[in-house]
Amino acid sequence: MKKLCRMQRKRRSASLGFTLIEAILALTISTIIIGGVVSLQYMSARTINDIYGPTRSRSERTMALNQIRFRLCDGRIDSCKVFNDLNEEAESGESGRRIQFEDPNLAEGGAPVTSEFYFDPSTRTLQYKMDITDADYQVVAKGPIDVTFTKGSRFLDPPNYIVYKGTEALVTVYVQTSSELSYSKVDLRDGESVVYLRNI
């Protein structure tokens, strides 16, 4: 009877736990599976970033250019003022992040209305005021963008394309976007557009 009890105890203790070799094998297999899942997720995230990073960057750049062109082309000829980072009116050929212009379509009772675009580099937002006397800006584009305005266009200066000409009726808008990519630290893309002021 005592032998039978001892044998039953040995069987119970043997069936209750893992041996050291079984525990090491289970830990090794678990580590391999978890490592495979983590590396698969990391590779998926890199691939998604590589595919959609440039697309997002292009979309943000196009959105900023479209908003500017849509509103600025209605500006009155010879009404644009570009301001540099010191909020002083920029000289000919000098770029700035703020532009003010009169839009005759918004005139109330014959009184001209001055509109404004302003790019805030600290928040990376392109802001618009329909009337500069309003208190608040409307955010029209946001993201890893950088926007500058320059009166005139270098395309009117062939063959050198250095001097900005046509400063009364043309505005060159330069939009730069950047996107973090896995194969390089940053992907920079530029968009340049010349806006023709069409109202007299």
MARLUMKE-665744 format. One record per residue (C-alpha): x, y, z; residue in one letter; residue number from 1. Coordinates in steps of 0.1 Angstrom, whole numbers. Each point is the difference from the previous one (the first is absolute). Example, Ala and Ser with C-alpha at 12.3 -4.5 7.8 and 13.67 -1.06 7.14 Angstrom:
// residues 2
{u->123; v->-45; w->78; code->a; pos->1}
{u->14; v->34; w->-7; code->s; pos->2}
// end
This chain:
// residues 200
{u->0; v->0; w->0; code->m; pos->1}
{u->28; v->24; w->9; code->k; pos->2}
{u->17; v->-8; w->-34; code->k; pos->3}
{u->-33; v->8; w->-18; code->l; pos->4}
{u->-3; v->34; w->17; code->c; pos->5}
{u->36; v->8; w->-8; code->r; pos->6}
{u->-5; v->-8; w->-37; code->m; pos->7}
{u->-31; v->21; w->-1; code->q; pos->8}
{u->18; v->30; w->15; code->r; pos->9}
{u->29; v->-4; w->-25; code->k; pos->10}
{u->-25; v->-1; w->-29; code->r; pos->11}
{u->-18; v->31; w->13; code->r; pos->12}
{u->33; v->20; w->5; code->s; pos->13}
{u->12; v->-11; w->-35; code->a; pos->14}
{u->-32; v->11; w->-17; code->s; pos->15}
{u->-4; v->33; w->18; code->l; pos->16}
{u->31; v->19; w->-13; code->g; pos->17}
{u->24; v->4; w->-29; code->f; pos->18}
{u->34; v->-13; w->-1; code->t; pos->19}
{u->28; v->25; w->-5; code->l; pos->20}
{u->5; v->-11; w->-36; code->i; pos->21}
{u->-37; v->4; w->-8; code->e; pos->22}
{u->0; v->35; w->15; code->a; pos->23}
{u->30; v->11; w->-20; code->i; pos->24}
{u->-15; v->-14; w->-32; code->l; pos->25}
{u->-33; v->18; w->7; code->a; pos->26}
{u->18; v->33; w->7; code->l; pos->27}
{u->21; v->-4; w->-32; code->t; pos->28}
{u->-30; v->-7; w->-22; code->i; pos->29}
{u->-20; v->29; w->15; code->s; pos->30}
{u->29; v->24; w->-5; code->t; pos->31}
{u->3; v->-10; w->-37; code->i; pos->32}
{u->-37; v->5; w->-6; code->i; pos->33}
{u->-2; v->34; w->18; code->i; pos->34}
{u->32; v->12; w->-18; code->g; pos->35}
{u->-16; v->-10; w->-34; code->g; pos->36}
{u->-32; v->19; w->8; code->v; pos->37}
{u->18; v->31; w->11; code->v; pos->38}
{u->23; v->0; w->-30; code->s; pos->39}
{u->-30; v->-5; w->-23; code->l; pos->40}
{u->-18; v->30; w->16; code->q; pos->41}
{u->31; v->21; w->-3; code->y; pos->42}
{u->5; v->-9; w->-37; code->m; pos->43}
{u->-37; v->8; w->-7; code->s; pos->44}
{u->3; v->34; w->17; code->a; pos->45}
{u->31; v->8; w->-21; code->r; pos->46}
{u->-17; v->-10; w->-32; code->t; pos->47}
{u->-31; v->20; w->8; code->i; pos->48}
{u->21; v->31; w->8; code->n; pos->49}
{u->20; v->-5; w->-33; code->d; pos->50}
{u->-31; v->-2; w->-21; code->i; pos->51}
{u->-22; v->26; w->17; code->y; pos->52}
{u->26; v->25; w->12; code->g; pos->53}
{u->6; v->16; w->-34; code->p; pos->54}
{u->-37; v->-1; w->-7; code->t; pos->55}
{u->-9; v->18; w->32; code->r; pos->56}
{u->28; v->25; w->-7; code->s; pos->57}
{u->-13; v->6; w->-35; code->r; pos->58}
{u->-35; v->3; w->12; code->s; pos->59}
{u->9; v->27; w->26; code->e; pos->60}
{u->20; v->20; w->-25; code->r; pos->61}
{u->-28; v->-1; w->-26; code->t; pos->62}
{u->-26; v->10; w->25; code->m; pos->63}
{u->20; v->30; w->10; code->a; pos->64}
{u->6; v->11; w->-36; code->l; pos->65}
{u->-36; v->-5; w->-9; code->n; pos->66}
{u->-13; v->21; w->29; code->q; pos->67}
{u->24; v->28; w->-9; code->i; pos->68}
{u->-7; v->0; w->-37; code->r; pos->69}
{u->-37; v->-2; w->5; code->f; pos->70}
{u->-2; v->31; w->21; code->r; pos->71}
{u->31; v->20; w->-12; code->l; pos->72}
{u->-9; v->0; w->-37; code->c; pos->73}
{u->-30; v->22; w->8; code->d; pos->74}
{u->23; v->27; w->13; code->g; pos->75}
{u->1; v->34; w->-14; code->r; pos->76}
{u->31; v->8; w->-22; code->i; pos->77}
{u->26; v->21; w->18; code->d; pos->78}
{u->-17; v->-6; w->34; code->s; pos->79}
{u->23; v->-27; w->14; code->c; pos->80}
{u->24; v->6; w->29; code->k; pos->81}
{u->24; v->-27; w->12; code->v; pos->82}
{u->14; v->3; w->35; code->f; pos->83}
{u->33; v->-16; w->12; code->n; pos->84}
{u->6; v->-17; w->33; code->d; pos->85}
{u->4; v->34; w->17; code->l; pos->86}
{u->-35; v->10; w->-12; code->n; pos->87}
{u->16; v->26; w->-22; code->e; pos->88}
{u->-11; v->3; w->-37; code->e; pos->89}
{u->23; v->-21; w->-20; code->a; pos->90}
{u->21; v->16; w->-27; code->e; pos->91}
{u->-1; v->-11; w->-37; code->s; pos->92}
{u->11; v->-36; w->-3; code->g; pos->93}
{u->-1; v->-6; w->38; code->e; pos->94}
{u->-22; v->-28; w->14; code->s; pos->95}
{u->-23; v->1; w->29; code->g; pos->96}
{u->-25; v->-21; w->19; code->r; pos->97}
{u->-28; v->25; w->0; code->r; pos->98}
{u->-19; v->15; w->-30; code->i; pos->99}
{u->-28; v->25; w->0; code->q; pos->100}
{u->-21; v->8; w->-31; code->f; pos->101}
{u->-33; v->17; w->-9; code->e; pos->102}
{u->-28; v->-22; w->-14; code->d; pos->103}
{u->-26; v->20; w->-19; code->p; pos->104}
{u->-24; v->-29; w->3; code->n; pos->105}
{u->-2; v->5; w->37; code->l; pos->106}
{u->-5; v->38; w->-1; code->a; pos->107}
{u->-29; v->12; w->21; code->e; pos->108}
{u->-18; v->32; w->-12; code->g; pos->109}
{u->30; v->9; w->-22; code->g; pos->110}
{u->25; v->-1; w->29; code->a; pos->111}
{u->29; v->-23; w->-8; code->p; pos->112}
{u->7; v->-30; w->23; code->v; pos->113}
{u->35; v->-11; w->6; code->t; pos->114}
{u->6; v->-37; w->5; code->s; pos->115}
{u->30; v->-18; w->13; code->e; pos->116}
{u->19; v->-32; w->0; code->f; pos->117}
{u->25; v->-8; w->27; code->y; pos->118}
{u->22; v->-30; w->5; code->f; pos->119}
{u->9; v->-6; w->36; code->d; pos->120}
{u->33; v->-21; w->1; code->p; pos->121}
{u->-3; v->-8; w->37; code->s; pos->122}
{u->-33; v->-19; w->-5; code->t; pos->123}
{u->5; v->-7; w->-37; code->r; pos->124}
{u->-34; v->13; w->-9; code->t; pos->125}
{u->-11; v->21; w->-30; code->l; pos->126}
{u->-26; v->24; w->13; code->q; pos->127}
{u->-24; v->23; w->-19; code->y; pos->128}
{u->-20; v->31; w->9; code->k; pos->129}
{u->-28; v->11; w->-23; code->m; pos->130}
{u->3; v->35; w->15; code->d; pos->131}
{u->30; v->10; w->20; code->i; pos->132}
{u->-22; v->19; w->24; code->t; pos->133}
{u->-13; v->-34; w->12; code->d; pos->134}
{u->15; v->-13; w->32; code->a; pos->135}
{u->4; v->-36; w->-9; code->d; pos->136}
{u->18; v->-19; w->-27; code->y; pos->137}
{u->-14; v->-30; w->-18; code->q; pos->138}
{u->24; v->-29; w->-4; code->v; pos->139}
{u->-1; v->-12; w->-36; code->v; pos->140}
{u->30; v->-24; w->0; code->a; pos->141}
{u->21; v->-17; w->27; code->k; pos->142}
{u->28; v->-24; w->0; code->g; pos->143}
{u->38; v->-2; w->-7; code->p; pos->144}
{u->-1; v->29; w->-24; code->i; pos->145}
{u->18; v->33; w->-5; code->d; pos->146}
{u->-15; v->28; w->-20; code->v; pos->147}
{u->15; v->32; w->-14; code->t; pos->148}
{u->-13; v->27; w->-23; code->f; pos->149}
{u->20; v->22; w->-24; code->t; pos->150}
{u->-14; v->27; w->-22; code->k; pos->151}
{u->7; v->-5; w->-37; code->g; pos->152}
{u->15; v->-30; w->-19; code->s; pos->153}
{u->34; v->-10; w->-12; code->r; pos->154}
{u->-15; v->-16; w->-31; code->f; pos->155}
{u->-4; v->35; w->-15; code->l; pos->156}
{u->38; v->5; w->1; code->d; pos->157}
{u->13; v->-23; w->-28; code->p; pos->158}
{u->26; v->-13; w->-5; code->p; pos->159}
{u->15; v->5; w->35; code->n; pos->160}
{u->-32; v->-4; w->21; code->y; pos->161}
{u->14; v->19; w->29; code->i; pos->162}
{u->-19; v->33; w->4; code->v; pos->163}
{u->-37; v->-1; w->12; code->y; pos->164}
{u->-20; v->20; w->-26; code->k; pos->165}
{u->-37; v->8; w->-3; code->g; pos->166}
{u->-2; v->8; w->37; code->t; pos->167}
{u->-34; v->18; w->-5; code->e; pos->168}
{u->-19; v->-29; w->-15; code->a; pos->169}
{u->19; v->-32; w->10; code->l; pos->170}
{u->8; v->-18; w->33; code->v; pos->171}
{u->23; v->-30; w->3; code->t; pos->172}
{u->-11; v->-24; w->27; code->v; pos->173}
{u->26; v->-25; w->12; code->y; pos->174}
{u->-12; v->-30; w->21; code->v; pos->175}
{u->25; v->-25; w->14; code->q; pos->176}
{u->-12; v->-32; w->17; code->t; pos->177}
{u->20; v->-25; w->20; code->s; pos->178}
{u->-9; v->-36; w->10; code->s; pos->179}
{u->18; v->-24; w->22; code->e; pos->180}
{u->9; v->-31; w->-19; code->l; pos->181}
{u->17; v->-32; w->11; code->s; pos->182}
{u->27; v->-1; w->-27; code->y; pos->183}
{u->10; v->36; w->7; code->s; pos->184}
{u->-4; v->23; w->29; code->k; pos->185}
{u->-22; v->25; w->-19; code->v; pos->186}
{u->-14; v->3; w->-35; code->d; pos->187}
{u->-2; v->36; w->-13; code->l; pos->188}
{u->-22; v->9; w->-29; code->r; pos->189}
{u->-6; v->34; w->-15; code->d; pos->190}
{u->-30; v->16; w->-17; code->g; pos->191}
{u->2; v->34; w->-17; code->e; pos->192}
{u->-29; v->17; w->-16; code->s; pos->193}
{u->-5; v->34; w->-16; code->v; pos->194}
{u->-34; v->16; w->7; code->v; pos->195}
{u->-13; v->26; w->-24; code->y; pos->196}
{u->-21; v->28; w->16; code->l; pos->197}
{u->-30; v->4; w->-23; code->r; pos->198}
{u->-20; v->29; w->14; code->n; pos->199}
{u->5; v->37; w->-9; code->i; pos->200}
// end
